[in-house]
Each structure stands twice: as C-alpha cells, then as structure tokens.
Amino acid sequence: MRSSPTTSVSSARSASFSTSSSGSIATGDFNTTTLAWHDINVREYDDSVVTIGTQSQQASYKGSPSNGDFRITHVFVRDGNSWKIASMQLSLTGPPPALTQQEDPPS
C-alpha cells in the first residue's frame, strides 16, 4: 500500500494536534485550544483519499465558546510526493452552542 496522508491516523483511529507556545492555535477571531479527530474511516482511491470522522474541539470565536463535536470529511489529493487538502466539511453533531451577547463598552 502506498503512503497516504491518513496511514498513521487510520491505524490509530484518532489524532491530536499540538498547540503553539501560547497554548492555542489561533487565527484572527477564532481561537482553538484543543483539537482531536477520532472514529475515522479512511477510503483510498488511486491519488485521492477521503476521511470521515469526528472532530472534538475546545475553541472560541470573538471570546464566545465554540466547543463541540463535529462530523468532519476531508478529501486529500496526491500532488507529486505530497498530499494536499482539496476539501473539508464540518457539521455540528448536536445542538448549536448558546451564544453569549457581548455588552457594548460604555460611551
């Protein structure tokens, strides 16, 4: 079997991601403190791989919690000797988290 982007993930059926020295993966207004994949199903098709699993995260958006479990699908494609993500889709597996209303600062 050729090496795929999910070889180690499919055998373990889970994956975790490291965080930065500040303890989070942050981009703009979205801040992720933990991110893990589990219950991953892998399908390999020549130069493409599709993974379907669950992503669990602890995160916030503009200071409001955005924690939860999501159904996640990745499509990877081979580009020479490397793999690239061609598509990714997430769906919340439970009810949406309650949004908190941020108060406007006093004038």
C-alpha positions in Angstrom: 0.0 0.0 0.0 1.3 3.4 -0.9 1.8 6.0 1.8 -1.3 8.2 2.3 -1.9 11.3 4.5 -4.0 9.1 6.8 -1.9 6.0 7.2 -1.0 6.7 10.8 -4.4 8.1 11.6 -6.3 5.1 10.2 -4.3 2.7 12.2 -4.8 4.6 15.4 -8.4 5.8 14.6 -7.6 9.1 16.3 -5.3 12.1 16.0 -4.4 15.1 18.1 -2.8 18.4 17.3 -0.1 20.3 19.1 -0.7 23.9 20.1 1.6 26.9 19.9 3.7 28.1 22.7 0.8 30.3 23.9 -1.3 27.1 24.3 -3.6 27.7 21.3 -4.0 27.5 17.6 -5.2 31.0 16.7 -6.2 32.7 13.5 -7.9 36.1 13.8 -11.1 35.9 15.8 -11.2 32.1 16.0 -9.0 30.6 18.8 -8.7 26.8 19.2 -7.1 25.4 22.4 -7.7 21.6 21.7 -8.5 19.7 18.6 -8.7 15.9 18.2 -10.0 13.6 15.5 -11.5 10.2 16.3 -13.6 7.4 14.9 -12.0 8.0 11.5 -13.0 5.9 8.4 -10.5 6.1 5.5 -11.2 5.4 1.8 -8.4 5.4 -0.7 -9.0 5.9 -4.4 -5.8 6.0 -6.5 -4.4 9.5 -5.9 -7.2 10.6 -3.6 -8.2 9.8 0.0 -11.5 10.6 1.7 -11.6 10.5 5.5 -14.9 10.8 7.6 -14.8 11.0 11.3 -15.4 13.1 14.4 -13.6 16.3 15.4 -13.8 17.4 19.0 -12.7 20.9 19.8 -12.4 23.4 22.6 -12.4 26.8 20.9 -13.8 30.3 21.0 -15.0 32.8 18.4 -14.6 36.5 19.4 -14.5 35.4 23.0 -17.7 33.2 22.9 -17.3 29.4 23.4 -17.3 27.4 20.2 -16.8 24.0 21.7 -18.3 20.8 20.4 -18.1 17.6 18.4 -18.4 17.8 14.6 -18.7 15.3 11.8 -15.8 16.0 9.5 -15.0 15.0 6.0 -11.6 15.6 4.3 -10.6 15.0 0.7 -6.9 14.7 0.1 -5.2 14.6 -3.3 -1.7 13.5 -4.2 0.5 16.2 -5.7 3.7 14.5 -6.7 5.2 13.2 -3.4 3.0 15.2 -1.1 -0.7 15.3 -0.2 -2.9 18.4 -0.2 -6.3 19.0 1.3 -8.7 19.5 -1.6 -11.9 19.9 0.5 -13.0 19.9 4.1 -16.6 20.0 5.6 -17.8 20.1 9.2 -21.3 19.6 10.6 -22.2 20.0 14.2 -23.3 16.7 15.7 -25.5 18.2 18.5 -27.5 21.4 19.1 -25.6 24.6 18.5 -23.9 26.2 21.5 -25.6 29.0 23.2 -24.2 32.3 22.0 -23.5 34.9 24.6 -24.3 38.5 23.9 -21.3 40.8 24.5 -22.1 44.1 26.0 -21.1 47.3 24.2 -18.5 49.3 26.1 -19.7 52.4 27.9 -19.6 55.5 25.7 
